[in-house]
Amino acid sequence: MEFILINIFLGVVIFLSLIVLWFVWPPDSPWSPWWQVGTRQIRESLKLAKVTKDDVVYDLGSGDSRVPIIAAREFGARGVGIEIDYIRHLTAWLKVRIDKTSDRMTLKRENFFNSNISDATVVFVYLVPRVLEKLKPKLFKELKKGTRIISYKYKFEPDQNLELVEQDEKNEIYLYKIPNF
């Protein structure tokens, strides 16, 4: 009996450790961890990008889809959250239903590298630098000229195809635009 209790205890400890690891990830990882963005930073990001009811705001790696929910609820935009993780996607689905924004929201459970994002007018990303660089060709290929890209915390490497329009250093928000040339 004692042996079974010890194994159950160790199983619970390992399980909880994996959950903690799921939320904490080294910044130089090739994959992006789930670090939530504060509501204040989301609002400031959407204000910086001048989001309106005419916008379609995509959040790549959306987690619980806070960004597109706030874009839909407070700015009147259409929101699209793309998240590969089933649990985070389910959490987002529940939040959208509770928040009653489902008429202005689309949630996709898929890899954003495989998603068509061509109808976006604003793209929000909170991704580590390696993933940002890997994402650039997709952005250049699919997004229309003038599309705004908000990057939280991390900057894109300088590129002639991506213009840094404005930045909010205090909130670590960087607004880029696909140039009109």
mmCIF file of the C-alpha atoms, coordinates in Angstrom:
data_MODEL
# 
_entry.id   MODEL 
# 
loop_
_atom_site.group_PDB 
_atom_site.id 
_atom_site.type_symbol 
_atom_site.label_atom_id 
_atom_site.label_alt_id 
_atom_site.label_comp_id 
_atom_site.label_asym_id 
_atom_site.label_entity_id 
_atom_site.label_seq_id 
_atom_site.pdbx_PDB_ins_code 
_atom_site.Cartn_x 
_atom_site.Cartn_y 
_atom_site.Cartn_z 
_atom_site.occupancy 
_atom_site.B_iso_or_equiv 
_atom_site.pdbx_formal_charge 
_atom_site.auth_seq_id 
_atom_site.auth_comp_id 
_atom_site.auth_asym_id 
_atom_site.auth_atom_id 
_atom_site.pdbx_PDB_model_num 
ATOM 1   C CA . MET A 1 1   ? 0.000   0.000  0.000   1.00 0.00 ? 1   MET A CA 1 
ATOM 2   C CA . GLU A 1 2   ? 2.807   2.374  0.915   1.00 0.00 ? 2   GLU A CA 1 
ATOM 3   C CA . PHE A 1 3   ? 4.491   1.679  -2.445  1.00 0.00 ? 3   PHE A CA 1 
ATOM 4   C CA . ILE A 1 4   ? 1.289   2.610  -4.319  1.00 0.00 ? 4   ILE A CA 1 
ATOM 5   C CA . LEU A 1 5   ? 0.912   5.862  -2.381  1.00 0.00 ? 5   LEU A CA 1 
ATOM 6   C CA . ILE A 1 6   ? 4.516   6.836  -3.135  1.00 0.00 ? 6   ILE A CA 1 
ATOM 7   C CA . ASN A 1 7   ? 3.985   6.141  -6.856  1.00 0.00 ? 7   ASN A CA 1 
ATOM 8   C CA . ILE A 1 8   ? 0.768   8.187  -6.890  1.00 0.00 ? 8   ILE A CA 1 
ATOM 9   C CA . PHE A 1 9   ? 2.541   11.037 -5.103  1.00 0.00 ? 9   PHE A CA 1 
ATOM 10  C CA . LEU A 1 10  ? 5.456   10.950 -7.573  1.00 0.00 ? 10  LEU A CA 1 
ATOM 11  C CA . GLY A 1 11  ? 3.014   10.823 -10.485 1.00 0.00 ? 11  GLY A CA 1 
ATOM 12  C CA . VAL A 1 12  ? 1.212   13.917 -9.206  1.00 0.00 ? 12  VAL A CA 1 
ATOM 13  C CA . VAL A 1 13  ? 4.532   15.751 -8.661  1.00 0.00 ? 13  VAL A CA 1 
ATOM 14  C CA . ILE A 1 14  ? 5.689   14.905 -12.207 1.00 0.00 ? 14  ILE A CA 1 
ATOM 15  C CA . PHE A 1 15  ? 2.329   15.937 -13.656 1.00 0.00 ? 15  PHE A CA 1 
ATOM 16  C CA . LEU A 1 16  ? 2.357   19.277 -11.812 1.00 0.00 ? 16  LEU A CA 1 
ATOM 17  C CA . SER A 1 17  ? 5.972   19.860 -12.854 1.00 0.00 ? 17  SER A CA 1 
ATOM 18  C CA . LEU A 1 18  ? 5.027   19.336 -16.490 1.00 0.00 ? 18  LEU A CA 1 
ATOM 19  C CA . ILE A 1 19  ? 2.188   21.830 -16.145 1.00 0.00 ? 19  ILE A CA 1 
ATOM 20  C CA . VAL A 1 20  ? 4.586   24.406 -14.669 1.00 0.00 ? 20  VAL A CA 1 
ATOM 21  C CA . LEU A 1 21  ? 7.069   23.705 -17.481 1.00 0.00 ? 21  LEU A CA 1 
ATOM 22  C CA . TRP A 1 22  ? 4.242   24.187 -19.965 1.00 0.00 ? 22  TRP A CA 1 
ATOM 23  C CA . PHE A 1 23  ? 3.882   27.803 -18.791 1.00 0.00 ? 23  PHE A CA 1 
ATOM 24  C CA . VAL A 1 24  ? 7.581   28.576 -18.385 1.00 0.00 ? 24  VAL A CA 1 
ATOM 25  C CA . TRP A 1 25  ? 9.947   28.241 -21.311 1.00 0.00 ? 25  TRP A CA 1 
ATOM 26  C CA . PRO A 1 26  ? 13.406  29.665 -22.034 1.00 0.00 ? 26  PRO A CA 1 
ATOM 27  C CA . PRO A 1 27  ? 13.270  32.787 -24.248 1.00 0.00 ? 27  PRO A CA 1 
ATOM 28  C CA . ASP A 1 28  ? 15.710  31.348 -26.801 1.00 0.00 ? 28  ASP A CA 1 
ATOM 29  C CA . SER A 1 29  ? 13.587  28.268 -27.384 1.00 0.00 ? 29  SER A CA 1 
ATOM 30  C CA . PRO A 1 30  ? 12.678  27.515 -31.021 1.00 0.00 ? 30  PRO A CA 1 
ATOM 31  C CA . TRP A 1 31  ? 9.022   27.295 -29.914 1.00 0.00 ? 31  TRP A CA 1 
ATOM 32  C CA . SER A 1 32  ? 7.040   29.945 -28.152 1.00 0.00 ? 32  SER A CA 1 
ATOM 33  C CA . PRO A 1 33  ? 5.806   29.403 -24.610 1.00 0.00 ? 33  PRO A CA 1 
ATOM 34  C CA . TRP A 1 34  ? 2.460   30.583 -23.348 1.00 0.00 ? 34  TRP A CA 1 
ATOM 35  C CA . TRP A 1 35  ? 3.140   33.842 -21.635 1.00 0.00 ? 35  TRP A CA 1 
ATOM 36  C CA . GLN A 1 36  ? -0.011  35.833 -21.135 1.00 0.00 ? 36  GLN A CA 1 
ATOM 37  C CA . VAL A 1 37  ? -0.151  39.468 -22.141 1.00 0.00 ? 37  VAL A CA 1 
ATOM 38  C CA . GLY A 1 38  ? -1.696  41.845 -19.627 1.00 0.00 ? 38  GLY A CA 1 
ATOM 39  C CA . THR A 1 39  ? -5.028  43.461 -20.459 1.00 0.00 ? 39  THR A CA 1 
ATOM 40  C CA . ARG A 1 40  ? -3.480  46.930 -20.253 1.00 0.00 ? 40  ARG A CA 1 
ATOM 41  C CA . GLN A 1 41  ? -0.788  46.007 -22.801 1.00 0.00 ? 41  GLN A CA 1 
ATOM 42  C CA . ILE A 1 42  ? -3.408  44.518 -25.109 1.00 0.00 ? 42  ILE A CA 1 
ATOM 43  C CA . ARG A 1 43  ? -5.478  47.707 -25.017 1.00 0.00 ? 43  ARG A CA 1 
ATOM 44  C CA . GLU A 1 44  ? -2.393  49.854 -25.553 1.00 0.00 ? 44  GLU A CA 1 
ATOM 45  C CA . SER A 1 45  ? -1.346  47.628 -28.487 1.00 0.00 ? 45  SER A CA 1 
ATOM 46  C CA . LEU A 1 46  ? -4.719  47.927 -30.166 1.00 0.00 ? 46  LEU A CA 1 
ATOM 47  C CA . LYS A 1 47  ? -4.789  51.699 -29.575 1.00 0.00 ? 47  LYS A CA 1 
ATOM 48  C CA . LEU A 1 48  ? -1.288  52.056 -31.024 1.00 0.00 ? 48  LEU A CA 1 
ATOM 49  C CA . ALA A 1 49  ? -2.443  50.189 -34.142 1.00 0.00 ? 49  ALA A CA 1 
ATOM 50  C CA . LYS A 1 50  ? -5.568  52.376 -34.280 1.00 0.00 ? 50  LYS A CA 1 
ATOM 51  C CA . VAL A 1 51  ? -7.876  49.357 -34.481 1.00 0.00 ? 51  VAL A CA 1 
ATOM 52  C CA . THR A 1 52  ? -11.448 50.133 -35.580 1.00 0.00 ? 52  THR A CA 1 
ATOM 53  C CA . LYS A 1 53  ? -14.632 48.247 -36.412 1.00 0.00 ? 53  LYS A CA 1 
ATOM 54  C CA . ASP A 1 54  ? -13.327 47.858 -39.982 1.00 0.00 ? 54  ASP A CA 1 
ATOM 55  C CA . ASP A 1 55  ? -10.326 45.777 -38.892 1.00 0.00 ? 55  ASP A CA 1 
ATOM 56  C CA . VAL A 1 56  ? -9.762  42.042 -38.812 1.00 0.00 ? 56  VAL A CA 1 
ATOM 57  C CA . VAL A 1 57  ? -7.362  41.363 -35.935 1.00 0.00 ? 57  VAL A CA 1 
ATOM 58  C CA . TYR A 1 58  ? -5.455  38.073 -36.002 1.00 0.00 ? 58  TYR A CA 1 
ATOM 59  C CA . ASP A 1 59  ? -3.582  36.761 -32.982 1.00 0.00 ? 59  ASP A CA 1 
ATOM 60  C CA . LEU A 1 60  ? -1.024  34.124 -33.975 1.00 0.00 ? 60  LEU A CA 1 
ATOM 61  C CA . GLY A 1 61  ? -0.505  31.712 -31.100 1.00 0.00 ? 61  GLY A CA 1 
ATOM 62  C CA . SER A 1 62  ? -3.519  33.232 -29.396 1.00 0.00 ? 62  SER A CA 1 
ATOM 63  C CA . GLY A 1 63  ? -3.610  31.128 -26.227 1.00 0.00 ? 63  GLY A CA 1 
ATOM 64  C CA . ASP A 1 64  ? -6.906  32.012 -24.555 1.00 0.00 ? 64  ASP A CA 1 
ATOM 65  C CA . SER A 1 65  ? -7.598  34.622 -27.288 1.00 0.00 ? 65  SER A CA 1 
ATOM 66  C CA . ARG A 1 66  ? -7.583  37.678 -25.046 1.00 0.00 ? 66  ARG A CA 1 
ATOM 67  C CA . VAL A 1 67  ? -6.318  39.912 -27.861 1.00 0.00 ? 67  VAL A CA 1 
ATOM 68  C CA . PRO A 1 68  ? -9.043  39.153 -30.422 1.00 0.00 ? 68  PRO A CA 1 
ATOM 69  C CA . ILE A 1 69  ? -11.712 39.141 -27.692 1.00 0.00 ? 69  ILE A CA 1 
ATOM 70  C CA . ILE A 1 70  ? -10.719 42.645 -26.549 1.00 0.00 ? 70  ILE A CA 1 
ATOM 71  C CA . ALA A 1 71  ? -10.426 43.781 -30.179 1.00 0.00 ? 71  ALA A CA 1 
ATOM 72  C CA . ALA A 1 72  ? -13.976 42.545 -30.814 1.00 0.00 ? 72  ALA A CA 1 
ATOM 73  C CA . ARG A 1 73  ? -15.558 43.696 -27.548 1.00 0.00 ? 73  ARG A CA 1 
ATOM 74  C CA . GLU A 1 74  ? -13.905 47.090 -27.065 1.00 0.00 ? 74  GLU A CA 1 
ATOM 75  C CA . PHE A 1 75  ? -12.893 48.152 -30.572 1.00 0.00 ? 75  PHE A CA 1 
ATOM 76  C CA . GLY A 1 76  ? -15.693 46.541 -32.604 1.00 0.00 ? 76  GLY A CA 1 
ATOM 77  C CA . ALA A 1 77  ? -13.206 44.690 -34.828 1.00 0.00 ? 77  ALA A CA 1 
ATOM 78  C CA . ARG A 1 78  ? -13.520 41.138 -36.050 1.00 0.00 ? 78  ARG A CA 1 
ATOM 79  C CA . GLY A 1 79  ? -11.141 38.871 -34.141 1.00 0.00 ? 79  GLY A CA 1 
ATOM 80  C CA . VAL A 1 80  ? -9.388  35.693 -35.217 1.00 0.00 ? 80  VAL A CA 1 
ATOM 81  C CA . GLY A 1 81  ? -7.440  33.582 -32.744 1.00 0.00 ? 81  GLY A CA 1 
ATOM 82  C CA . ILE A 1 82  ? -5.181  30.822 -34.017 1.00 0.00 ? 82  ILE A CA 1 
ATOM 83  C CA . GLU A 1 83  ? -3.898  28.383 -31.414 1.00 0.00 ? 83  GLU A CA 1 
ATOM 84  C CA . ILE A 1 84  ? -2.468  24.900 -31.889 1.00 0.00 ? 84  ILE A CA 1 
ATOM 85  C CA . ASP A 1 85  ? -2.836  23.712 -28.294 1.00 0.00 ? 85  ASP A CA 1 
ATOM 86  C CA . TYR A 1 86  ? -6.140  21.972 -27.636 1.00 0.00 ? 86  TYR A CA 1 
ATOM 87  C CA . ILE A 1 87  ? -6.520  23.065 -23.992 1.00 0.00 ? 87  ILE A CA 1 
ATOM 88  C CA . ARG A 1 88  ? -5.800  26.730 -24.753 1.00 0.00 ? 88  ARG A CA 1 
ATOM 89  C CA . HIS A 1 89  ? -8.131  26.580 -27.758 1.00 0.00 ? 89  HIS A CA 1 
ATOM 90  C CA . LEU A 1 90  ? -10.887 25.113 -25.583 1.00 0.00 ? 90  LEU A CA 1 
ATOM 91  C CA . THR A 1 91  ? -10.271 27.808 -22.970 1.00 0.00 ? 91  THR A CA 1 
ATOM 92  C CA . ALA A 1 92  ? -10.597 30.469 -25.677 1.00 0.00 ? 92  ALA A CA 1 
ATOM 93  C CA . TRP A 1 93  ? -13.800 28.896 -26.986 1.00 0.00 ? 93  TRP A CA 1 
ATOM 94  C CA . LEU A 1 94  ? -15.312 29.043 -23.499 1.00 0.00 ? 94  LEU A CA 1 
ATOM 95  C CA . LYS A 1 95  ? -14.180 32.649 -22.946 1.00 0.00 ? 95  LYS A CA 1 
ATOM 96  C CA . VAL A 1 96  ? -15.701 33.729 -26.266 1.00 0.00 ? 96  VAL A CA 1 
ATOM 97  C CA . ARG A 1 97  ? -19.044 32.145 -25.301 1.00 0.00 ? 97  ARG A CA 1 
ATOM 98  C CA . ILE A 1 98  ? -18.986 33.686 -21.819 1.00 0.00 ? 98  ILE A CA 1 
ATOM 99  C CA . ASP A 1 99  ? -17.943 37.091 -23.196 1.00 0.00 ? 99  ASP A CA 1 
ATOM 100 C CA . LYS A 1 100 ? -20.689 36.921 -25.859 1.00 0.00 ? 100 LYS A CA 1 
ATOM 101 C CA . THR A 1 101 ? -18.358 37.965 -28.671 1.00 0.00 ? 101 THR A CA 1 
ATOM 102 C CA . SER A 1 102 ? -18.810 34.836 -30.784 1.00 0.00 ? 102 SER A CA 1 
ATOM 103 C CA . ASP A 1 103 ? -20.602 36.803 -33.530 1.00 0.00 ? 103 ASP A CA 1 
ATOM 104 C CA . ARG A 1 104 ? -17.358 38.761 -34.161 1.00 0.00 ? 104 ARG A CA 1 
ATOM 105 C CA . MET A 1 105 ? -14.860 35.990 -33.431 1.00 0.00 ? 105 MET A CA 1 
ATOM 106 C CA . THR A 1 106 ? -13.324 33.061 -35.260 1.00 0.00 ? 106 THR A CA 1 
ATOM 107 C CA . LEU A 1 107 ? -11.191 30.557 -33.393 1.00 0.00 ? 107 LEU A CA 1 
ATOM 108 C CA . LYS A 1 108 ? -8.975  28.117 -35.244 1.00 0.00 ? 108 LYS A CA 1 
ATOM 109 C CA . ARG A 1 109 ? -7.136  25.209 -33.649 1.00 0.00 ? 109 ARG A CA 1 
ATOM 110 C CA . GLU A 1 110 ? -4.214  24.839 -35.994 1.00 0.00 ? 110 GLU A CA 1 
ATOM 111 C CA . ASN A 1 111 ? -0.608  25.762 -36.602 1.00 0.00 ? 111 ASN A CA 1 
ATOM 112 C CA . PHE A 1 112 ? -0.527  29.426 -37.635 1.00 0.00 ? 112 PHE A CA 1 
ATOM 113 C CA . PHE A 1 113 ? 2.218   28.639 -40.147 1.00 0.00 ? 113 PHE A CA 1 
ATOM 114 C CA . ASN A 1 114 ? -0.405  26.593 -42.031 1.00 0.00 ? 114 ASN A CA 1 
ATOM 115 C CA . SER A 1 115 ? -3.239  29.140 -41.680 1.00 0.00 ? 115 SER A CA 1 
ATOM 116 C CA . ASN A 1 116 ? -4.289  31.588 -44.330 1.00 0.00 ? 116 ASN A CA 1 
ATOM 117 C CA . ILE A 1 117 ? -3.992  35.054 -42.763 1.00 0.00 ? 117 ILE A CA 1 
ATOM 118 C CA . SER A 1 118 ? -4.442  37.089 -45.945 1.00 0.00 ? 118 SER A CA 1 
ATOM 119 C CA . ASP A 1 119 ? -7.623  38.865 -44.792 1.00 0.00 ? 119 ASP A CA 1 
ATOM 120 C CA . ALA A 1 120 ? -5.929  40.310 -41.682 1.00 0.00 ? 120 ALA A CA 1 
ATOM 121 C CA . THR A 1 121 ? -5.625  44.071 -41.397 1.00 0.00 ? 121 THR A CA 1 
ATOM 122 C CA . VAL A 1 122 ? -3.865  43.782 -38.015 1.00 0.00 ? 122 VAL A CA 1 
ATOM 123 C CA . VAL A 1 123 ? -1.730  40.876 -36.769 1.00 0.00 ? 123 VAL A CA 1 
ATOM 124 C CA . PHE A 1 124 ? -0.742  40.535 -33.109 1.00 0.00 ? 124 PHE A CA 1 
ATOM 125 C CA . VAL A 1 125 ? 2.211   38.354 -32.108 1.00 0.00 ? 125 VAL A CA 1 
ATOM 126 C CA . TYR A 1 126 ? 3.924   37.571 -28.831 1.00 0.00 ? 126 TYR A CA 1 
ATOM 127 C CA . LEU A 1 127 ? 6.565   35.202 -30.120 1.00 0.00 ? 127 LEU A CA 1 
ATOM 128 C CA . VAL A 1 128 ? 10.237  34.655 -29.363 1.00 0.00 ? 128 VAL A CA 1 
ATOM 129 C CA . PRO A 1 129 ? 12.766  36.125 -31.859 1.00 0.00 ? 129 PRO A CA 1 
ATOM 130 C CA . ARG A 1 130 ? 13.499  32.825 -33.619 1.00 0.00 ? 130 ARG A CA 1 
ATOM 131 C CA . VAL A 1 131 ? 9.830   32.306 -34.383 1.00 0.00 ? 131 VAL A CA 1 
ATOM 132 C CA . LEU A 1 132 ? 9.413   35.938 -35.466 1.00 0.00 ? 132 LEU A CA 1 
ATOM 133 C CA . GLU A 1 133 ? 12.174  35.471 -38.029 1.00 0.00 ? 133 GLU A CA 1 
ATOM 134 C CA . LYS A 1 134 ? 10.684  32.214 -39.234 1.00 0.00 ? 134 LYS A CA 1 
ATOM 135 C CA . LEU A 1 135 ? 7.303   33.966 -39.565 1.00 0.00 ? 135 LEU A CA 1 
ATOM 136 C CA . LYS A 1 136 ? 8.522   36.872 -41.715 1.00 0.00 ? 136 LYS A CA 1 
ATOM 137 C CA . PRO A 1 137 ? 8.310   35.148 -45.131 1.00 0.00 ? 137 PRO A CA 1 
ATOM 138 C CA . LYS A 1 138 ? 4.700   34.147 -44.405 1.00 0.00 ? 138 LYS A CA 1 
ATOM 139 C CA . LEU A 1 139 ? 3.815   37.712 -43.438 1.00 0.00 ? 139 LEU A CA 1 
ATOM 140 C CA . PHE A 1 140 ? 5.407   39.147 -46.585 1.00 0.00 ? 140 PHE A CA 1 
ATOM 141 C CA . LYS A 1 141 ? 3.753   36.562 -48.815 1.00 0.00 ? 141 LYS A CA 1 
ATOM 142 C CA . GLU A 1 142 ? 0.209   36.655 -47.415 1.00 0.00 ? 142 GLU A CA 1 
ATOM 143 C CA . LEU A 1 143 ? -0.433  40.102 -45.956 1.00 0.00 ? 143 LEU A CA 1 
ATOM 144 C CA . LYS A 1 144 ? -1.610  43.046 -48.015 1.00 0.00 ? 144 LYS A CA 1 
ATOM 145 C CA . LYS A 1 145 ? 0.411   46.238 -48.164 1.00 0.00 ? 145 LYS A CA 1 
ATOM 146 C CA . GLY A 1 146 ? -0.451  48.488 -45.244 1.00 0.00 ? 146 GLY A CA 1 
ATOM 147 C CA . THR A 1 147 ? -1.282  45.619 -42.879 1.00 0.00 ? 147 THR A CA 1 
ATOM 148 C CA . ARG A 1 148 ? -0.229  46.496 -39.342 1.00 0.00 ? 148 ARG A CA 1 
ATOM 149 C CA . ILE A 1 149 ? 1.716   44.027 -37.215 1.00 0.00 ? 149 ILE A CA 1 
ATOM 150 C CA . ILE A 1 150 ? 1.932   44.390 -33.452 1.00 0.00 ? 150 ILE A CA 1 
ATOM 151 C CA . SER A 1 151 ? 4.779   42.576 -31.741 1.00 0.00 ? 151 SER A CA 1 
ATOM 152 C CA . TYR A 1 152 ? 4.734   42.453 -27.985 1.00 0.00 ? 152 TYR A CA 1 
ATOM 153 C CA . LYS A 1 153 ? 8.014   42.295 -26.074 1.00 0.00 ? 153 LYS A CA 1 
ATOM 154 C CA . TYR A 1 154 ? 10.258  41.225 -28.998 1.00 0.00 ? 154 TYR A CA 1 
ATOM 155 C CA . LYS A 1 155 ? 11.302  43.194 -32.070 1.00 0.00 ? 155 LYS A CA 1 
ATOM 156 C CA . PHE A 1 156 ? 11.587  41.837 -35.571 1.00 0.00 ? 156 PHE A CA 1 
ATOM 157 C CA . GLU A 1 157 ? 15.070  42.011 -37.079 1.00 0.00 ? 157 GLU A CA 1 
ATOM 158 C CA . PRO A 1 158 ? 15.313  45.059 -39.400 1.00 0.00 ? 158 PRO A CA 1 
ATOM 159 C CA . ASP A 1 159 ? 14.024  44.281 -42.884 1.00 0.00 ? 159 ASP A CA 1 
ATOM 160 C CA . GLN A 1 160 ? 13.167  46.406 -45.923 1.00 0.00 ? 160 GLN A CA 1 
ATOM 161 C CA . ASN A 1 161 ? 9.841   44.563 -46.237 1.00 0.00 ? 161 ASN A CA 1 
ATOM 162 C CA . LEU A 1 162 ? 8.728   45.438 -42.713 1.00 0.00 ? 162 LEU A CA 1 
ATOM 163 C CA . GLU A 1 163 ? 8.617   49.035 -41.560 1.00 0.00 ? 163 GLU A CA 1 
ATOM 164 C CA . LEU A 1 164 ? 8.756   49.899 -37.845 1.00 0.00 ? 164 LEU A CA 1 
ATOM 165 C CA . VAL A 1 165 ? 6.097   52.595 -37.612 1.00 0.00 ? 165 VAL A CA 1 
ATOM 166 C CA . GLU A 1 166 ? 5.895   53.273 -33.901 1.00 0.00 ? 166 GLU A CA 1 
ATOM 167 C CA . GLN A 1 167 ? 6.947   51.823 -30.586 1.00 0.00 ? 167 GLN A CA 1 
ATOM 168 C CA . ASP A 1 168 ? 5.851   52.086 -26.991 1.00 0.00 ? 168 ASP A CA 1 
ATOM 169 C CA . GLU A 1 169 ? 9.053   51.290 -25.071 1.00 0.00 ? 169 GLU A CA 1 
ATOM 170 C CA . LYS A 1 170 ? 7.312   51.468 -21.683 1.00 0.00 ? 170 LYS A CA 1 
ATOM 171 C CA . ASN A 1 171 ? 4.855   48.704 -22.621 1.00 0.00 ? 171 ASN A CA 1 
ATOM 172 C CA . GLU A 1 172 ? 7.290   46.894 -24.977 1.00 0.00 ? 172 GLU A CA 1 
ATOM 173 C CA . ILE A 1 173 ? 4.931   47.225 -27.947 1.00 0.00 ? 173 ILE A CA 1 
ATOM 174 C CA . TYR A 1 174 ? 6.286   47.501 -31.485 1.00 0.00 ? 174 TYR A CA 1 
ATOM 175 C CA . LEU A 1 175 ? 4.050   48.468 -34.407 1.00 0.00 ? 175 LEU A CA 1 
ATOM 176 C CA . TYR A 1 176 ? 5.164   47.457 -37.885 1.00 0.00 ? 176 TYR A CA 1 
ATOM 177 C CA . LYS A 1 177 ? 3.566   47.845 -41.281 1.00 0.00 ? 177 LYS A CA 1 
ATOM 178 C CA . ILE A 1 178 ? 3.908   46.024 -44.577 1.00 0.00 ? 178 ILE A CA 1 
ATOM 179 C CA . PRO A 1 179 ? 5.173   48.938 -46.746 1.00 0.00 ? 179 PRO A CA 1 
ATOM 180 C CA . ASN A 1 180 ? 3.172   50.277 -49.680 1.00 0.00 ? 180 ASN A CA 1 
ATOM 181 C CA . PHE A 1 181 ? 5.880   49.771 -52.313 1.00 0.00 ? 181 PHE A CA 1 
# 
